[in-house]
Amino acid sequence: MGWFGARKRPEPDVADRMAAAYDAAARGDYQTALDLWTPLAHAGVARAANNIGACFNEGMGVERDVKLAERWLTVAANGGDAIGQRNLATLYFKGDGVEQDNARAAELYRAAAAQGDATAQDMLSWMLLEGDVIDTDVVAAREWAERAAAQGVAASMTRLGMIHHNALGVPRDADLAVHWWRQGAERGDADGQAMLGAAYHLGSGVPRDAVNAMTWLLRARNGGSPLAARFFDAVRATLTPDEKAEAERRAGEPLEVPA
């Protein structure tokens, strides 16, 4: 989900003005959108405040000003807007133009996640698993990843594969690991593609299949996953020229994203 988030359904008059602002933003007319959002934000519409903050953060219709972005996103977050909470969290996590504050970022991601924001759920899951910013909690990490995955977040699907593969708070389960890696891979997550390729190479959770392994590793490498390099040369060395060509052909085909 982007900076503006999905459209909500406020009161009819507010809804009309918000819709007009979204339509203007979609046309690239951010000045008109800002002219509509500003009085709404002052009237207490938290999503409008978020959208103004997004414009200042990205320099859309205004000169980029991260401090003003922080101010407006704080208004949105304090107003209970989940997108505002997530966007402010991202600002603090990255520390781009504001003082980095990972602890505050984690609090805001948690608040947005509790309201059902999938991106925040995914990020909170990652934080809980890494343990660099907040205490590690593999059970909570899995639960938040499951919620994000249910909303289609591919990175969380891949993380669930890692959790089941590495037995993090659950019994080791190669079949479940492959299931989740495949879900992430088919939705374009490069790390999921790398791990699915590795599973085909090792015969872990699936029968060994060097061509399938190479196909997914090629997709992963093209997608920028550093995990692909661990297995790429070893798999490639086992293939005949025809098998290499077949893997490259398959990897060049568009992904059929599951419904």
N, C-alpha and C positions, 0 to 999 in steps of 0.2 A: 504494500500500500504506500502511496506517496505522501508528500508533506501535507496535502489538503485532506486526505482521507476520504472515506465514502460520505455521500450526502446524507445528512440527518433529515428528520421530518419535524421541524419546529412549527410554531403557530403559523396560520395561513399567510399573513402579511409578511412575517419574517421569512417564511419559506419562499415566497415569491421573490423577495429581494436577494435571498441567498442563492436561489436558482439563477437569477439574472446575473449575479456576480460570478457564479461558476461558469455560466455560458460565456461571459466576457473573458474570463481567464482561459477557457478552452480555445478561444479565438486568438489568444495572445494579447488581449487588451487588458493588461493588468491594472492600468491606471483606473479604468472604469470599475473594475472589480474592487480595487482598494477604496474607491469613492463610495461603493455600496457597503463594503465590510466595515469601514471605520465607524460610522454611527451605530451600526449593530453591535460592534465590539464595546463601544462606550455604553450601550444600553444593557450590557451583560451577556451577550451571546458569545459563549466561550469558543465555539468553533470559528466564528468570525475573527476573534483575536488570534487563534492559531493560524488562520490563513494569512493574516497580516504579518505575523511573525515569520511565516514561511517565505513571504515575498521579500522581507528584509534580509532573511538569511541567504536567499538565492539571488538577490538582486533582480527581482522580477517587477518591473514597473517603478522601481525606486533604486537608488544607489545602495549597494550592499552595505549593511550596517548590522554587524552581529550583536552589538550591545542592544540595539533597538529590537532585534529579533528575540534576544533573551528576555527583554522586558515584556513583549507581547506574548511570547510563549509561556512566560510565568503567569500572566493573567489567565491564559487559557487553561493551564495546568491547575491553577488554584480554583478555577471555575468548574473543575471536574471533567474537562474534555480529555478523553483518552488519547486522541491524536496529539493534542497539545502536550500531554504528559510524556508521550513517547518521543516527540520531536525535541522537547526540552532535554530529555534524558540523553538523546543522541548528541545534542550540542555539548553537554557536560562531559560525555564519554569521550568525544573526539578532542575537546579542548581547542577547537578551531576558532580563535578570536575571543574566547572566554577562558577563564581559569578552569582547568580540567578538574572534575570532581566526580570520581568514579562511584563513591559511596552514594552521593546524591543521585547520580544517574541510575544506580541500582534501585533506589527507592522509587523513582519515577517510573522506571520500567515495570516494577512490581505493581504499582498503582494502575498503570495502563493495562497490564496483563490481566489483573483481576477484573477489569471491565470487558475483557474479551478481545483486546487488540492482539492479533496474531503475531505481528512483527515484534511487539514487546514480549510476548510469551516466548518466542524463539530466542530473543536476546537474553532474557532472564534465565532460560534453560542453559544457554551457553555459559553465562556467568556462574551459575550454580555448579556446573560441571568443572569449569576451569579452576575456580577457587582463588583467583588472583585478586578479585575485588571484594567479594563476599565469601563467607565460609562455604566450603564445598558441601553439597547436599545432593547426593546422586538420586535419591528417591524423588525429591522435589524437581530436580533437573529432568528426570524422565517424565514426571506428570505434566510439567509445562510443555515439554517437547511433544507429548501426546496431544495436548490441546492445540498446539500450533499446527501439528501435522494434520489433525482433523479439519483444519481450515485451509489445508493445501500448501503449507510452508515446506518446501523441499528440503531446506537445510535441516529442519527438525526431523524429517524422515531419516536423513542420513545419520544424524546424531543418535537416533533410536537404534539404528543398525550398529553403531559403535558401542552403545550401552549394552546391547545383547551380546555382541561379539566379545567384549572385554569383561563381561560379568560384573557390571557396575550396579550393585544393588539388586541384581536378578541373577538367576542361574545362567551360565553360558549356554547360548542357543544359536547354533550356526544357521539353522533354517530361518529363525526370526530375523537374524542379522541380515541375511540375504533378502528376505522379504522387504525390509525397510530400506536397504540400499537400492533395491530395484525401484521402489516407489520414488525415492529421491532422484535416482539416475534418470528415470523416464520423464521426470519433470525438469530435467536440465541441470541438476546440481552436480558440479564437476567432481567434488569429493565423493559423492555417492557413486558416480560413474567409475571412478578409480577403484573404489572398494569392491564394486560388483565385478569389475575386470579382474581384480586380485582373487576374488572368490572363484571365478571360473578357472583361473590359472592354478589355484591350489586344490580345487575340488572340495571346497569348504561350503557346505550347504547346498551345493549344486554339483552335477557331474563335471569333471574336467572338460574344458572345451577351449582350446587355444585360440581359435578364430573369434569366438565370442569374447574371450578375454582381451584380445588385441583390439576388437571393435570398441569396447567400452573404454579401454585405456587410451585409445586415440581420441575419443570424444572428451575424455577427462583432460588429456594434455592440451587439446585445443581450447578447452574451457579454462585453462590456467590452474588446474589442481596440482600442487606440489607432490601429492601422494602418488600420482601416476608414475613418476620417475623411479620409484622403488621397484617397480615390477616390469617396466616397459621393455628394457633391453633383454631381460630373461625370457619374456614371452616371445618377443620378436625373433629371438635366436632359434626357437623351436619350429618356426613356420616355414613352409615351402614358399617359393615365389608366388604361386597361385593363391595360397592361403593368405599371404600378405595383401595381395591385390583384392581378394574378397573382403578382408577386414576393412581395408581402406574404402571400398565401395559402400559397405554397410555404414561405416562411420560418417560417410558423406551424405547419407539420406536424412531427411528431416525426422525428428522424433515424433512418434505418435503419442501425444500426451494423453494419459488415461482420463476418462471423464470424472 
